[in-house]
Amino acid sequence: MKIGELLKKGTFSISFEFFPPKTEEGERELFDTIKSLECLSPTFVSVTYGAGGSTRDRTKRVVERIHQQTHMTVMAHLTCIAHSREEIISILREYKEIGIENILALRGDLPANMPNFKPPDGACKHANELVRLIRSSFGEHFSVGVASYPEGHPESPNMEWEIRYFKKKVMEGADFSITQMFFINDYYYRFIDMCYKEGIDIPIIPGIMPITNFRQISKFASMCGATIPDDLIKRLEPHMDDQEETTKIGVEFAIKQCEDLLKNGVPGLHFYTLNKSRATLEIYQAIKDKVLALRSYLP
């Protein structure tokens, strides 16, 4: 099932993101998580791709297992910065052969252990070039999603620049977008308004990161430029070493965040699960009635 087509029909989307584990035990735990979340009938799930293509084989294995062993639509993340065009086409051809129809097209982070890294000759250096390559090589076989950054990409000098480059991805053929995590909804609403004024009309699904480990999420947030509200920080800091209390506070905050987003007509909710199900399940149970009402309605 193509995600872009579902969203065009007005389907309210619930989706979950996973990362490919490094060990067999990690993979067993991941598929336990997947099993517990499958009962929520997500619109799709996605599997991330490591910096510099470092998880190429593991990403494909997890994507293929989800595709073959569950009833869920799965989207493979694909980054371009460390691959030649020939490699990209080969990866996409492999996905096509196993029946995958959805790709999240990303530039990707530079390999952290390679300070002098240079992209291969002729590589796609930006996500819009990857979207163009997918469309020129595979036409409409893949529904193509892209990332968006309500607070701006860390490399963006300002939001005008951010919108300009986001629009390039849309013009090349992106069907929908998933945002980087954010904790202040006003950033998302302002971003949507800026997109609307620029004629960008693809669905932009907000990305939700439940806070279950304050130190970990603070690190993620600083890397991607996401602002954690001061009042939330004040609530979490005294409980840094208390997993249960941190999770309780993080889940309560995420529930309120999702309720506000639902009130304001978002096209879906995408949960960054970190391969765990508990927080996501608790959030979903709290908003389930509102979500089911939206999912049962087609305009």
N, C-alpha and C positions, 0 to 999 in steps of 0.2 A: 504494500500500500504506500502510495506517495504522500508524504507529509504535506507538501504544498497544496495538493488537490483537496485534502481533507480540510485544511485551513481555509481555502477559498470557499468551501461549502458552508463555512461558518461553524465548523465543529470546534467546540471548546476543548483545548488540548491540555492533558495532564501528561507530563513526561519526566523521566528520571535519567540522570547521567551517572555512568560508572567509569572506572579506570581499569585497565588490564593489570591484574596482579603479577607480582614477580615470582611467586612460588605456587606449587600445586595446592598447598593448604590455603593460600590466599584465594585461589580460584574456586576451591570448594566453598569457602565462606562467601565469596561473591555470588555463587549460584544459589546458595541458601537465601541470600538477600533478594536475588532476582525472583526466586520462587515466592517469597513472602509479599513482594510488591506486585507480582503478576495478577493477583486477585483483584487489584484495583483497576484492571483493564486500562492501562496507560495507552495513550494515543501512540506513543513511541518511546523507545529508550535509546540512549546514545552511548558510545564507547570512545574514550579519549585516545589521543595519539601523542606519544612522548616527544619532547624537544629533539629536533634533529632526526626525527624518524626512529628514535631509539626503541619504540615499542611496536614497530611495524608488524612483526610476525605475531606478537601477543595480542595486539588489537584485532588483527584479522581472525585469530583463533576464537577470541571471545565473541566477536561479531557473528562468526559462522555458527558457533554453538547456540547463541541466543536465537538465531534465525532458524536453526534446524530443530532445536529442542523445546522451544516455547511457541506460544501463539502471538508473540509481540512483534510489532514492526520495529526494526533496529536501524539506526543511523550510524554510519562509521565516520568518525572525525578523520580528516586528512590535512596534514600540513605540507607546505610546498617548499619552504625556504632551503631545505637540505637535499632536495631531490631534483634530478634532471627531469626534463619534460618526458623523456622516454620512460623513466621510472614511474612517474605519476600515471602515465597512460597504462603501464603494465599493472600497477596496483588497482586502478579503476577497472581494468578489464577482468582482473581476478574477482573483484566484487560483483561485477555484472554476471560473470559465469556462475556464481553461487546464488544469484537471485537478489542481491542487495540493490535497492532502488533509491536510497537516500544517503547523501553525503553532506557533512558539515565542512565547508571549505575554509581553511584557515592559513594565514601566513606561517604561524608557529613561532615559538621562541628560539632564539639562537642557542646552540649547545653550550651549556654553562662551563663545561670542561675544555672548551676550545676557544680561547680568547682571540685567536687570529683567524677564526672561521670565515670563509668566503663561500657564498653560494656557488654551486656548479655552474659552468658556462651555460647560458641559455635558460637557467632556472626561472621559475615564476618567483619574483621577489616580493610580491604583494598578493593579498587574497583575491583582489579583483582580477588579476592575471590568471589565477587558478580557476576562478569561476569561468572566465573566458575559454580556458583550455578545456574544461569539462564540457562546456556547451559546444565548442567547435569539434570536439572529438566524439562525443556521445549523444549529441542532440538533446532530446527530452527524456532520455532513458532514466537519468537521475533527477530526483528532486533535490535542489541544492539550497542548503541553508548557509548562513554566514553569521559571524559574531557581530555584536554591537556593544557600544560602551557608553552608557548613560552619563558617566562622569568623565568621559574622554579616555582614550587609550593612553597609557603612560608616556608614549612617544608623541602624543598630539600636543601642539603648542596652545591650542584653544578649541572651543567647541565648534566654531565655524569650520575650521580645518577638519575636525572630526566628521562633521556632517558631509562635507564635500567628498571625503574619501569613502565614507559609507555609501553615498549615492553611487559612486563608481561601481561598487560591488552589485548594487541593485540594477544598474544599467546594463551590466554584463550578463544578467540573467538569474540573480538570486531570487528564490521563491519566498523565503521567510528568514527571520533572524531570531537568534537567542541572545539575550543580553549577558554581559558579564554580571557577576553577583553585585548586588547593591543592597543597602540597608535603609536608605532614605528614599521613600517613594517619589518625593518631589523631583529628584533627579531624573527618574524615569519619565514622569509626566512632561517635564520640560523638554526632554529629548524627543518624545513623541511629537510634541508641538513643533519643534524645529524641523523634524522630518516632514510633517504635514505641510509646512510652509514651503518646503523644497520639492513638494510633489512626490515624496516617497510614501508609497501606500502598501507596502508588503506587511504582513503580520509580524509584529515584534514581540516575542514572548519574553516576559521577565524571568530572569534567573534567580532562584531563591537558594540561599546557603544557610541552612539551620546551624546555629552555633552550638557545638557540643564540646569543643576544645578551644578555649579562648586564645591560648598562645598560638595554636596552629592557624586559626582563622585570622587572627591579627596579622600574622606573617603573610598569609595569602592576600589580605586586604591591602597591606602596604605595597606588595609587589604589583598589584593590578590597579592601585589607585582608588580603591573603594573606601568610602568614609563610614566608619562605625560611629553612630551617634554618641555624644558624650554621656548622656544619661544611661545608655546601655552599658558603656564601658564602666561607669561607676557602679552599676549593679553587678557586673561580672567580675571585676578585679578582686573583690574580697574572697571569691570562690574559685580562683584559678586552679586550685588543687583538689577541688571537689567536683568530680565528674557528674554526679547526680544533680547537684544544684545548678551547675553550669548548663546542663542539658535542659533542666526545667525552665530556667530563665530564657535560654535560647529558643526553645520551642514556643513559649508564651509570646515572645517577641515576633517570631515568624508567623504565628497564627494571626496576630493583629495586622502584620504587614500584608499577608495574603488576603485577609478580609477587606482591607482598604483597596487593594488592587482589584479584587472581584467587584467591589462596588463601582469602580471606575472603568469597567468594561474591557479588561485586558483579554487578549485572544487565548490565553492559556497560562499555565504555571509550569516552569521547568525547575526541578529540584536537583541540586548538586548533592548527591547522597554520600559521597566519600565511601561508597561500597557498604554502607550501613543502612538498615531499614527502620530502626526504632523511631528516630526523630521524624522522618518523613511520614511514617504511619500515624504517629500521634497528631501531626499537623493535619494530615488528610482527614482523620476522623473528626477533628474539630470543625472543618470547613465542608465536610462531605455533603450536607444537604444543599448548600449553595452550589457546589460543583455539580452535583447530580441534576439539579434544576437546569443549569446551563447546558450540560451535556445532552439533556433530553430535548433541547430546543434547537431547531434549525430554522433560520430566517427564510 
